[in-house]
């Protein structure tokens, strides 16, 4: 009988160890990423993922990206809006769909597909305001009760989705004010001309207390004196007045090019005029983009993008309904 220290027993033990090393599962560490000599290691991505509902052509998304964040999902039921948004924000995921209780489950799945579990994220919504607007076509009439359905749904969805932060933008209307008060959320009425937009655009903003408090109290966000069309546009020769989009040919609807213009509308363009109020032509879509504080690089041409959806009326409507990117940037820049 071989002893425990016999050459055969020792040889068998050695073979057993070698076999165990070959077949036993081993943890393989991934190779460390290579970087150039002297380069600093990359910091974690501090950009907050932004989900933009009722995104339109992308005014809020544009401002959020200017503030250093990244738009990960944009949704609207308007095909032209989604097409323009996609060409300007190609890294975001897009969905053309109606928003409301009937699509809420699908919306939650879409958000889960782009926002990592446990990550910070921001939700913005600008439900359609046309049903509240006093400038709505008189033949159609205003229908604030119908318009409130999407406003109420959006506030409900904020509570269900539980974003880290959220914002809401719409026109000033008593029904919206009363509902926001009932929900006990932070909101305020703001004239965007005070923030650098060259038009007297008055809107209701609501959202997370940290954002609303910063936006409403930080004096460094205000611009004085106010910017005017003469500051941002190439004024045609002989033009000294601008008639409001949709305004009548009476003195009330004309303003000097050296003072903030009326708020842009979605149905028609402002008109250049001489001192005697004689029309010199309407503004171009590029002029409207500048009045809304979009960068000159923002693409709103239908050529090669939209086909039959890229009409001039589409562009005027979408730009007129947009959230000015400058306002969105100032609202979002405190998220760091």
C-alpha distance (Angstrom), angle and dihedral (degrees) to the residues before:
residue distance angle dihedral
X1 . . .
X2 3.77 . .
X3 3.80 115.3 .
X4 3.77 123.6 -124.3
X5 3.78 88.5 -99.7
X6 3.79 96.6 48.4
X7 3.83 118.7 128.1
X8 3.84 90.8 -115.8
X9 3.85 94.0 54.4
X10 3.81 91.6 46.6
X11 3.80 91.3 48.0
X12 3.84 91.4 50.9
X13 3.85 91.1 50.5
X14 3.79 91.5 50.4
X15 3.80 92.2 50.2
X16 3.83 90.0 48.4
X17 3.80 91.2 53.7
X18 3.81 91.9 49.1
X19 3.80 90.8 49.1
X20 3.81 92.0 49.7
X21 3.78 90.9 50.8
X22 3.79 91.2 52.3
X23 3.81 99.0 48.5
X24 3.79 103.7 28.5
X25 3.84 113.6 103.3
X26 3.75 112.1 -103.5
X27 3.81 129.6 -163.1
X28 3.78 109.8 -120.8
X29 3.80 113.5 -156.5
X30 3.81 114.6 -142.3
X31 3.77 114.5 -116.2
X32 3.78 115.6 -96.7
X33 3.81 113.1 -104.3
X34 3.77 112.3 -98.9
X35 3.78 119.2 -121.8
X36 3.71 133.9 176.8
X37 3.76 119.6 -89.2
X38 3.79 111.0 -87.5
X39 3.83 93.9 14.1
X40 3.79 117.2 135.9
X41 3.82 117.7 -120.1
X42 3.81 112.9 -101.0
X43 3.79 116.8 -102.0
X44 3.81 120.4 -131.9
X45 3.82 114.5 -84.4
X46 3.82 105.0 -89.8
X47 3.81 94.0 -174.3
X48 3.79 113.2 116.9
X49 3.84 115.7 -131.0
X50 3.82 109.8 -119.5
X51 3.80 126.6 -155.0
X52 3.82 112.3 -160.6
X53 3.83 116.2 -160.5
X54 3.82 120.3 -168.0
X55 3.80 82.2 14.1
X56 3.82 99.0 174.9
X57 3.79 112.5 -173.7
X58 3.80 90.9 -26.5
X59 3.81 112.2 -89.6
X60 3.80 95.3 144.1
X61 3.80 92.4 39.9
X62 3.81 90.2 52.4
X63 3.80 92.0 52.1
X64 3.81 93.0 45.6
X65 3.80 90.6 54.1
X66 3.80 90.8 47.0
X67 3.82 86.7 55.2
X68 3.81 89.2 57.1
X69 3.80 101.8 -98.2
X70 3.80 131.4 116.4
X71 3.78 127.7 -120.3
X72 3.80 108.7 -137.1
X73 3.80 102.3 171.1
X74 3.82 133.8 23.6
X75 3.80 124.5 -178.9
X76 3.80 133.7 -175.3
X77 3.79 135.8 146.2
X78 3.82 91.9 -133.7
X79 3.81 112.8 94.9
X80 3.80 93.2 -156.6
X81 3.81 91.3 50.5
X82 3.80 92.2 51.5
X83 3.81 92.0 47.0
X84 3.81 93.0 52.3
X85 3.79 91.6 43.4
X86 3.79 92.1 50.4
X87 3.80 94.9 52.3
X88 3.82 91.2 51.0
X89 3.82 96.7 39.6
X90 3.81 104.4 32.4
X91 3.82 95.1 161.2
X92 3.81 93.3 61.5
X93 3.77 123.8 88.9
X94 3.82 112.8 -116.8
X95 3.78 134.5 -156.3
X96 3.80 128.0 -178.8
X97 3.80 104.0 -151.1
X98 3.77 143.7 123.8
X99 3.78 114.1 -96.6
X100 3.78 123.3 -139.3
X101 3.81 142.3 82.4
X102 3.82 92.2 -47.9
X103 3.82 93.0 61.3
X104 3.80 100.1 31.5
X105 3.81 96.1 107.9
X106 3.79 92.1 50.6
X107 3.80 89.6 48.5
X108 3.80 91.8 53.6
X109 3.81 90.4 52.0
X110 3.79 90.9 50.3
X111 3.80 91.2 51.7
X112 3.80 91.4 47.9
X113 3.80 89.2 52.9
X114 3.83 93.2 58.9
X115 3.82 104.7 28.7
X116 3.82 114.8 67.5
X117 3.79 115.2 -128.1
X118 3.79 110.7 -91.6
X119 3.83 93.9 12.2
X120 3.78 124.7 131.4
X121 3.81 113.1 -107.0
X122 3.79 140.6 168.7
X123 3.81 128.6 -135.3
X124 3.80 123.1 -157.8
X125 3.78 129.4 -177.2
X126 3.81 133.9 -178.1
X127 3.82 105.2 179.7
X128 3.83 113.4 -158.6
X129 3.80 110.8 -75.4
X130 3.82 100.5 -168.6
X131 3.80 93.8 96.8
X132 3.82 89.1 59.2
X133 3.79 99.0 41.3
X134 3.83 118.4 110.9
X135 3.83 86.9 -148.0
X136 3.81 92.6 62.1
X137 3.78 114.3 127.6
X138 3.79 108.1 -82.4
X139 3.80 91.7 -137.2
X140 3.79 90.1 61.7
X141 3.78 95.9 36.1
X142 3.76 129.0 -158.0
X143 3.80 119.4 -68.9
X144 3.81 108.4 -174.0
X145 3.81 92.6 166.5
X146 3.81 89.5 60.7
X147 3.80 91.6 43.2
X148 3.80 90.8 52.5
X149 3.79 91.7 62.0
X150 3.81 92.6 74.4
X151 3.81 92.4 39.9
X152 3.80 90.6 54.2
X153 3.80 91.9 44.3
X154 3.81 92.1 51.4
X155 3.82 92.8 52.6
X156 3.81 88.8 47.7
X157 3.79 90.8 50.3
X158 3.81 91.9 50.6
X159 3.79 88.9 59.1
X160 3.78 92.5 47.1
X161 3.80 98.4 44.0
X162 3.83 92.8 44.5
X163 3.82 99.7 -153.0
X164 3.78 116.9 -170.3
X165 3.81 88.9 -117.7
X166 3.80 133.9 0.5
X167 3.81 142.1 -173.3
X168 3.80 137.6 -163.2
X169 3.82 131.2 -162.1
X170 3.77 131.0 -170.7
X171 3.79 144.1 130.5
X172 3.78 121.3 -69.2
X173 3.79 109.1 -94.1
X174 3.82 132.3 152.0
X175 3.81 92.7 -126.4
X176 3.81 91.2 55.8
X177 3.80 91.6 44.3
X178 3.81 92.5 51.1
X179 3.80 92.8 48.4
X180 3.80 93.8 48.7
X181 3.79 89.3 49.2
X182 3.80 90.4 49.8
X183 3.81 90.5 50.9
X184 3.82 90.2 49.6
X185 3.78 94.4 -130.7
X186 3.80 126.9 148.7
X187 3.80 112.1 -100.4
X188 3.78 141.3 150.0
X189 3.78 144.4 -179.9
X190 3.78 114.7 -111.5
X191 3.79 135.6 -175.0
X192 3.79 103.6 -144.6
X193 3.80 92.1 -152.8
X194 3.81 86.2 77.1
X195 3.81 89.3 60.9
X196 3.80 96.8 51.3
X197 3.82 103.6 -84.2
X198 3.85 108.3 134.0
X199 3.81 93.9 -134.8
X200 3.80 134.9 68.4
X201 3.79 93.8 -110.5
X202 3.82 109.9 164.4
X203 3.77 116.9 -166.9
X204 3.80 143.6 162.0
X205 3.81 116.3 -115.4
X206 3.79 125.6 -172.0
X207 3.77 134.1 170.8
X208 3.76 149.3 109.7
X209 3.82 112.8 -8.1
X210 3.82 93.2 -120.6
X211 3.81 92.0 57.1
X212 3.78 97.5 40.9
X213 3.81 92.7 47.6
X214 3.81 92.4 50.9
X215 3.80 94.2 45.0
X216 3.79 94.4 46.5
X217 3.81 99.1 45.0
X218 3.81 107.6 31.1
X219 3.80 104.8 102.6
X220 3.81 91.4 -168.2
X221 3.82 88.9 71.8
X222 3.81 92.5 62.5
X223 3.80 122.0 93.3
X224 3.80 122.3 -146.0
X225 2.94 129.1 -147.8
X226 3.81 94.0 29.9
X227 3.77 119.3 -112.4
X228 3.78 117.9 -110.7
X229 3.81 137.9 -161.3
X230 3.80 88.3 -99.8
X231 3.81 87.9 62.0
X232 3.79 96.5 53.9
X233 3.82 107.3 24.0
X234 3.78 137.4 61.9
X235 3.79 99.3 -115.9
X236 3.84 112.2 -143.2
X237 3.78 116.9 -115.4
X238 3.78 110.8 -86.3
X239 3.81 94.9 14.5
X240 3.78 116.2 127.6
X241 3.81 101.3 150.9
X242 3.80 137.8 52.7
X243 3.78 121.3 -153.2
X244 3.77 114.9 -145.6
X245 3.79 116.9 -105.2
X246 3.77 104.1 -97.6
X247 3.81 91.8 10.0
X248 3.79 124.5 138.4
X249 3.78 123.7 -116.1
X250 3.81 93.5 -96.9
X251 3.79 127.6 113.6
X252 3.81 92.2 -108.0
X253 3.80 93.0 68.5
X254 3.81 95.5 51.6
X255 3.78 125.0 88.1
X256 3.77 132.9 178.9
X257 3.79 117.7 -100.5
X258 3.83 85.1 -123.7
X259 3.83 93.8 65.3
X260 3.82 130.7 59.4
X261 3.79 111.2 -79.9
X262 3.77 127.6 -129.3
X263 3.81 118.2 -80.5
X264 3.78 112.5 -80.1
X265 3.78 117.0 -108.7
X266 3.78 129.5 -148.7
X267 3.80 98.3 -126.9
X268 3.81 105.4 56.4
X269 3.80 145.2 4.4
X270 3.80 130.9 -104.3
X271 3.80 116.9 -103.9
X272 3.81 129.3 -127.5
X273 3.80 112.3 -133.6
X274 3.79 141.9 176.8
X275 3.79 124.5 -118.5
X276 3.82 89.5 -90.4
X277 3.84 87.9 55.2
X278 3.80 94.0 -110.6
X279 3.80 110.1 152.5
X280 3.81 117.8 -110.6
X281 3.80 97.3 -179.8
X282 3.77 141.1 -71.4
X283 3.80 127.0 -75.8
X284 3.78 121.8 -96.5
X285 3.80 122.6 -118.8
X286 3.82 88.1 -108.2
X287 3.82 88.2 59.2
X288 3.79 90.1 51.9
X289 3.80 90.7 51.1
X290 3.79 91.0 53.4
X291 3.81 92.1 48.3
X292 3.81 86.7 53.3
X293 3.87 89.6 49.5
X294 3.82 95.8 -115.1
X295 3.82 113.4 153.4
X296 3.80 117.5 -105.6
X297 3.80 88.9 -114.4
X298 3.80 92.0 64.9
X299 3.79 109.0 114.0
X300 3.80 118.0 -134.3
X301 3.78 100.2 152.9
X302 3.78 118.7 116.9
X303 3.79 93.7 -148.9
X304 3.78 108.2 121.4
X305 3.81 92.4 -10.0
X306 3.75 115.9 72.4
X307 3.74 111.7 11.5
X308 3.79 108.5 -164.5
X309 3.82 93.4 3.2
X310 3.79 95.5 62.9
X311 3.79 100.3 86.8
X312 3.78 124.4 150.1
X313 3.80 90.6 -115.6
X314 3.82 89.2 54.8
X315 3.77 91.3 55.7
X316 3.81 94.6 45.7
X317 3.80 90.9 48.3
X318 3.79 95.8 47.7
X319 3.80 95.5 45.4
X320 3.80 91.8 45.7
X321 3.81 91.5 52.3
X322 3.82 95.8 45.0
X323 3.78 126.9 112.4
X324 3.83 106.1 -116.3
X325 3.83 105.9 -106.6
X326 3.82 90.5 -138.3
X327 3.81 90.4 61.4
X328 3.81 92.3 46.0
X329 3.81 90.9 49.7
X330 3.80 93.2 51.4
X331 3.79 90.4 45.8
X332 3.81 92.8 50.8
X333 3.79 102.2 37.6
X334 3.81 93.4 87.4
X335 3.83 89.5 64.5
X336 3.80 101.9 94.2
